[in-house]
Amino acid sequence: MKISMKVLCMTVLLYCPGTFSLLAADSFPTAPRLNEGKKWRIGFYEGGDYTDYQMNLMATVQGLAEAGWLEKTEFPPQQGSQTKDLWKWLAANVKSKYLEFAADAHYSANWDKDIRAGMSEEIIQRLAEKKDIDLMIASGTWAGQDLSKALAGGRYRVPTLVVSTSDPIGAGIIKSAEDSGNKYLFARVDPNRFERQIRLFHEITGFKNLGVAYENTETGRSYAAMNDVEKAAKDIGFTITECHTQSDIPDKKAAAATVIKCFEELAEKKVDAIYATTQRGVNQESIAELAQIANTHKIPTFSQSGSQEVRYGILMSVAKAGFRSLGAFQAEAIAKIFNGADPGQLKQVFESPKRIALNQKTAEIISFQLPMVFLEVLDEVYNEIETPKP
């Protein structure tokens, strides 16, 4: 009689520890429960303010509400891209029998390297010694690197979720897509996400020369997913025109000025398209001017970040549906952890749905027509270019 390895592993778990850990993670429930009679306390750490961090946090909170961990709520209008006020609001207003957003556990380094060093140490000491936080959300590459390094060194043992990172593997946060490398660490990863964006953008527009503005540092290349851009360029056969910016600096206006200058230089070099990459200088204060530069020169643009920038004049990006489903995915991970799963046991791979957001007004300005074949994946259409609120 033939017995498959899968059946053998399910029958005799002792001989298949790897299989056991995956089965255990999949079998953990997600139903709301208390932490030995008390509410679970959640903390938050980010390198600095960024729109993706704000949207990701709101999507995760919505996912927790959908799963029954807290009452559904309407977020107040957000000012800019910061999360400090959002967290303060969550701490004071979210109604839940099961969890709380600890009012004094929001940390932001404000993109200051000196503040980052002291703040990360403060967080690590609190998690190791005070032990009043049950789960830490690390938003972005800086936060993910700081806390994953501390976990690797055994400095604390609090479940940690790393979110909103372009490339957590390349940034050294996790070991691989399949293995975070630490039982207390989870990082959402989509190994081919940005390569898929570039390929989709190329299929739609057929560009031969792609303009990319990014900070030419290891972290900056990670934000912009330059490895993916370069791989797509090699496989498809287009060229890349680079322009280097400043991103991780305290002065947001100075960072934005470097991106604006790069967009102007890329337009002068007559690139066929521009990939608007994730960085501090691409924000609600600068996005309208960046879109205007590209639109004046009739250059198609694609936002790496998402459809929020399409509202303000970027031609296209992935649709909001990606944030909603991502929030549900991360909320499920939190629910499983609160039900006993180790973060390192959980599946980290999440592929964003292939849905397109398009600004029709921008398309008219640059004389662009979306090919008919892509209409079936068109999910959001903006008929006007909105003015960002400060």
NUKEPA-508620 format. One record per residue (C-alpha): x, y, z; residue in one letter. Coordinates in steps of 0.001 Angstrom, whole numbers, always signed. Layout:
N
X; Y; Z; A $
...
***
This chain:
390
+0; +0; +0; M $
+1376; +3418; -989; K $
+1169; +6217; +1523; I $
+1896; +9762; +368; S $
+4347; +11906; +2334; M $
+1543; +14367; +2995; K $
-633; +11669; +4590; V $
+2325; +10347; +6551; L $
+3110; +13804; +7870; C $
-484; +14387; +8889; M $
-575; +11013; +10630; T $
+2830; +11112; +12314; V $
+3536; +14777; +12997; L $
+6630; +13924; +14978; L $
+8551; +13246; +11767; Y $
+7435; +16410; +9948; C $
+8045; +19404; +12216; P $
+7893; +21873; +9339; G $
+4527; +20545; +8239; T $
+3316; +20604; +11837; F $
+4060; +24306; +12217; S $
+2173; +25189; +9027; L $
-799; +23026; +9973; L $
-843; +24543; +13435; A $
-872; +28082; +12024; A $
-3673; +27289; +9585; D $
-5726; +25654; +12334; S $
-5667; +28587; +14734; F $
-9062; +30288; +15063; P $
-9609; +34006; +14471; T $
-12584; +34527; +16781; A $
-12247; +37427; +19255; P $
-11010; +36481; +22713; R $
-9520; +38203; +25741; L $
-5967; +37929; +26991; N $
-6562; +36045; +30257; E $
-9457; +38329; +31092; G $
-7747; +41509; +29891; K $
-7741; +43424; +26620; K $
-4874; +42899; +24197; W $
-2712; +46035; +23948; R $
-1293; +47089; +20573; I $
+1597; +49492; +19903; G $
+2811; +51218; +16729; F $
+6231; +52341; +15440; Y $
+7055; +54118; +12166; E $
+10115; +55779; +10685; G $
+8065; +58884; +9932; G $
+4821; +60056; +8399; D $
+3865; +58556; +5058; Y $
+493; +58157; +3318; T $
+822; +54381; +2927; D $
+1373; +53955; +6667; Y $
-1811; +55876; +7420; Q $
-3916; +53996; +4854; M $
-2477; +50632; +5887; N $
-3271; +51267; +9543; L $
-6847; +52275; +8759; M $
-7299; +49223; +6519; A $
-6025; +46907; +9274; T $
-8357; +48481; +11833; V $
-11242; +48029; +9393; Q $
-10208; +44400; +8941; G $
-10299; +43865; +12708; L $
-13757; +45433; +12822; A $
-15013; +43157; +10050; E $
-13685; +40178; +12022; A $
-15567; +41267; +15146; G $
-12607; +42362; +17287; W $
-13969; +45889; +17602; L $
-17100; +47804; +16701; E $
-17251; +49216; +13197; K $
-16438; +52889; +13079; T $
-16059; +55814; +10687; E $
-12644; +57455; +10693; F $
-12540; +61245; +10991; P $
-11014; +63239; +8105; P $
-7234; +62877; +8187; Q $
-4854; +65825; +8154; Q $
-1901; +65104; +5878; G $
-212; +61727; +6035; S $
+677; +61483; +9748; Q $
-569; +58671; +12001; T $
-100; +60370; +15379; K $
-3550; +61974; +15464; D $
-5119; +58854; +13958; L $
-3610; +56704; +16726; W $
-4732; +59166; +19389; K $
-8246; +58972; +17962; W $
-8160; +55164; +17894; L $
-6998; +55005; +21493; A $
-9816; +57278; +22660; A $
-12701; +56232; +20432; N $
-12461; +52603; +19330; V $
-14990; +50471; +21170; K $
-13845; +46916; +21768; S $
-14247; +44249; +24428; K $
-11068; +42552; +23275; Y $
-8279; +44973; +22363; L $
-7018; +48520; +22712; E $
-4636; +50809; +20894; F $
-2377; +51870; +23748; A $
-2509; +55666; +23948; A $
+1158; +56036; +24929; D $
+2476; +53430; +22472; A $
+2619; +55400; +19229; H $
+6192; +56100; +18128; Y $
+7420; +58069; +15101; S $
+11066; +58928; +14404; A $
+10014; +61782; +12065; N $
+12612; +60589; +9536; W $
+15389; +61767; +11824; D $
+18215; +59220; +12145; K $
+19256; +60498; +15561; D $
+15700; +60292; +16895; I $
+15395; +56832; +15345; R $
+18356; +55468; +17298; A $
+17075; +56643; +20670; G $
+13444; +55838; +19974; M $
+14042; +52278; +18805; S $
+16071; +51637; +21971; E $
+13259; +53069; +24091; E $
+10708; +50809; +22391; I $
+12876; +47700; +22730; I $
+13487; +48338; +26437; Q $
+9767; +48839; +27017; R $
+8892; +45612; +25214; L $
+11590; +43676; +27082; A $
+11175; +45118; +30565; E $
+7783; +46758; +31032; K $
+6014; +44105; +28929; K $
+2773; +46084; +28720; D $
+2354; +45688; +24946; I $
+1025; +42410; +23522; D $
+1635; +43108; +19834; L $
+3747; +45687; +18020; M $
+3015; +47003; +14538; I $
+6194; +48154; +12781; A $
+5233; +50300; +9807; S $
+7811; +50771; +7069; G $
+11402; +49732; +6446; T $
+13078; +51711; +9246; W $
+10751; +50342; +11930; A $
+10889; +46839; +10491; G $
+14683; +46814; +10441; Q $
+14994; +48117; +14003; D $
+12607; +45656; +15594; L $
+13569; +42611; +13520; S $
+17211; +43179; +14469; K $
+16258; +43343; +18153; A $
+14218; +40145; +17826; L $
+17117; +38386; +16103; A $
+19348; +39379; +19003; G $
+16855; +37995; +21512; G $
+16325; +41380; +23116; R $
+12553; +41017; +23428; Y $
+9826; +38462; +22683; R $
+6683; +40360; +21773; V $
+4815; +39412; +18561; P $
+5744; +41949; +15893; T $
+3956; +42634; +12596; L $
+5957; +44483; +9935; V $
+3724; +46224; +7391; V $
+4043; +48748; +4541; S $
+7520; +47695; +3401; T $
+8350; +47611; -308; S $
+10866; +44791; +28; D $
+11209; +43254; +3521; P $
+13506; +40528; +2168; I $
+15895; +42904; +400; G $
+15840; +45212; +3439; A $
+17026; +42318; +5633; G $
+13872; +42305; +7769; I $
+12881; +38698; +7060; I $
+14766; +35648; +5852; K $
+12456; +34772; +2961; S $
+8855; +34978; +1806; A $
+8201; +31588; +3373; E $
+10185; +32079; +6594; D $
+10511; +35259; +8628; S $
+13474; +33757; +10470; G $
+12050; +34411; +13941; N $
+9034; +32932; +15731; K $
+7960; +36379; +16979; Y $
+8195; +38108; +13592; L $
+5726; +38421; +10700; F $
+6142; +40655; +7638; A $
+3634; +40853; +4851; R $
+5446; +40275; +1579; V $
+4537; +40136; -2098; D $
+7764; +39089; -3838; P $
+6636; +40084; -7341; N $
+4293; +42954; -6558; R $
+6260; +45791; -8099; F $
+7563; +43787; -11007; E $
+3913; +43052; -11819; R $
+3184; +46803; -11646; Q $
+5959; +47609; -14098; I $
+4927; +44825; -16463; R $
+1297; +45964; -16340; L $
+2307; +49595; -16932; F $
+4405; +48494; -19912; H $
+1617; +46338; -21342; E $
-752; +49300; -21196; I $
+1530; +52086; -22434; T $
+4324; +50308; -24321; G $
+7038; +52685; -23059; F $
+10627; +52193; -24229; K $
+12325; +54466; -21691; N $
+11107; +54571; -18090; L $
+11985; +57462; -15795; G $
+12517; +56654; -12121; V $
+13347; +59121; -9343; A $
+14585; +57598; -6079; Y $
+17107; +57998; -3272; E $
+20269; +56163; -4279; N $
+20840; +54364; -981; T $
+20210; +50774; +18; E $
+16995; +51803; +1764; T $
+15982; +54140; -1062; G $
+16445; +51392; -3636; R $
+14325; +49143; -1446; S $
+11510; +51722; -1267; Y $
+11535; +52112; -5048; A $
+11827; +48355; -5671; A $
+14703; +49032; -8048; M $
+15678; +45361; -8220; N $
+12208; +44628; -9606; D $
+12362; +47573; -12009; V $
+15766; +46467; -13293; E $
+14643; +42858; -13676; K $
+11581; +43903; -15667; A $
+13726; +46173; -17839; A $
+16100; +43329; -18642; K $
+13323; +40852; -19381; D $
+11118; +43180; -21416; I $
+13830; +45227; -23064; G $
+13240; +48848; -22045; F $
+15807; +51315; -20681; T $
+15754; +53125; -17351; I $
+16576; +56805; -16920; T $
+17379; +57478; -13273; E $
+17349; +60657; -11234; C $
+18423; +60626; -7606; H $
+16510; +62302; -4787; T $
+16658; +62681; -1018; Q $
+14013; +60767; +904; S $
+14726; +59875; +4530; D $
+15358; +63367; +5841; I $
+13377; +65349; +8448; P $
+12510; +68225; +6080; D $
+9591; +66991; +3970; K $
+9623; +70105; +1769; K $
+13309; +69632; +998; A $
+12677; +66003; +108; A $
+9774; +67028; -2140; A $
+11927; +69647; -3878; A $
+14410; +66965; -4935; T $
+11636; +64852; -6463; V $
+10125; +67840; -8267; I $
+13537; +68669; -9705; K $
+13943; +65063; -10855; C $
+10544; +65012; -12565; F $
+11546; +68167; -14437; E $
+14861; +66589; -15466; E $
+13168; +63372; -16580; L $
+10686; +65371; -18649; A $
+13535; +67306; -20291; E $
+15197; +63991; -21162; K $
+11932; +62997; -22872; K $
+11323; +59713; -21093; V $
+8300; +57758; -22362; D $
+6829; +57164; -18887; A $
+7531; +57817; -15194; I $
+7220; +55399; -12280; Y $
+6298; +57557; -9264; A $
+8068; +55646; -6500; T $
+7489; +55399; -2771; T $
+9522; +58021; -908; Q $
+9086; +60871; +1562; R $
+9209; +63538; -1142; G $
+6132; +62132; -2901; V $
+3349; +63320; -621; N $
+104; +65282; -512; Q $
+2002; +68555; -663; E $
+3987; +67625; -3784; S $
+1909; +65125; -5737; I $
-170; +67725; -7618; A $
+2953; +69499; -8888; E $
+4596; +66211; -9842; L $
+1507; +65182; -11804; A $
+1332; +68575; -13491; Q $
+4942; +68337; -14668; I $
+4324; +64930; -16231; A $
+945; +65904; -17684; N $
+2291; +69116; -19235; T $
+4847; +67013; -21102; H $
+2218; +64332; -21885; K $
+4121; +61627; -20012; I $
+2131; +58653; -18637; P $
+2705; +58052; -14935; T $
+2157; +55098; -12605; F $
+2020; +55433; -8818; S $
+3875; +52707; -6961; Q $
+1950; +53609; -3817; S $
-1656; +53336; -4975; G $
-4809; +55043; -6160; S $
-4698; +57929; -3673; Q $
-2104; +59567; -5923; E $
-4259; +58873; -8980; V $
-6934; +61109; -7443; R $
-4420; +63949; -7613; Y $
-3377; +63585; -11239; G $
-1106; +60547; -11609; I $
-2417; +58589; -14602; L $
-2821; +55130; -13045; M $
-2010; +52707; -10259; S $
-3443; +49686; -8484; V $
-6944; +50204; -7084; A $
-8018; +50652; -3456; K $
-9302; +47096; -3345; A $
-5703; +46135; -2609; G $
-5719; +48071; +686; F $
-9050; +46591; +1798; R $
-7966; +43019; +1168; S $
-4521; +43726; +2638; L $
-6137; +45077; +5801; G $
-8213; +41913; +6110; A $
-5085; +39766; +5618; F $
-3159; +41597; +8355; Q $
-6145; +41618; +10689; A $
-6412; +37839; +10290; E $
-2736; +37483; +11215; A $
-3315; +39552; +14369; I $
-6387; +37465; +15241; A $
-4436; +34219; +14875; K $
-1608; +35549; +17030; I $
-4073; +36544; +19748; F $
-5444; +33001; +19497; N $
-2053; +31445; +20160; G $
-180; +31315; +16850; A $
+3460; +32364; +16660; D $
+3907; +35130; +14063; P $
+6689; +33100; +12428; G $
+4237; +30281; +11741; Q $
+1901; +32381; +9627; L $
+1775; +32707; +5869; K $
+3377; +36040; +4949; Q $
+2720; +36139; +1199; V $
-145; +38342; +77; F $
-636; +39206; -3581; E $
-2557; +42393; -4292; S $
-5542; +41963; -6615; P $
-4923; +42987; -10231; K $
-7224; +45994; -10380; R $
-6486; +49347; -12030; I $
-7236; +52903; -10934; A $
-7260; +55520; -13729; L $
-7549; +59293; -13788; N $
-9648; +59987; -16878; Q $
-8920; +63743; -16791; K $
-5190; +63063; -16850; T $
-5747; +60629; -19711; A $
-7489; +63395; -21685; E $
-4694; +65888; -20960; I $
-1945; +63564; -22217; I $
-4096; +62091; -25032; S $
-4026; +58581; -23596; F $
-6616; +55891; -24319; Q $
-6763; +52785; -22139; L $
-6677; +49708; -24415; P $
-10012; +47867; -24479; M $
-8455; +44645; -23197; V $
-7748; +46294; -19828; F $
-11271; +47578; -19217; L $
-12169; +44374; -17393; E $
-9615; +45097; -14653; V $
-10453; +48816; -14424; L $
-11815; +49234; -10884; D $
-11597; +52957; -10093; E $
-12056; +55933; -12418; V $
-11499; +59549; -11385; Y $
-13029; +62053; -13784; N $
-11307; +65080; -12309; E $
-7947; +65930; -10794; I $
-8606; +66625; -7130; E $
-6686; +69136; -5045; T $
-4950; +67442; -2080; P $
-5930; +68671; +1367; K $
-2941; +69717; +3499; P $
***
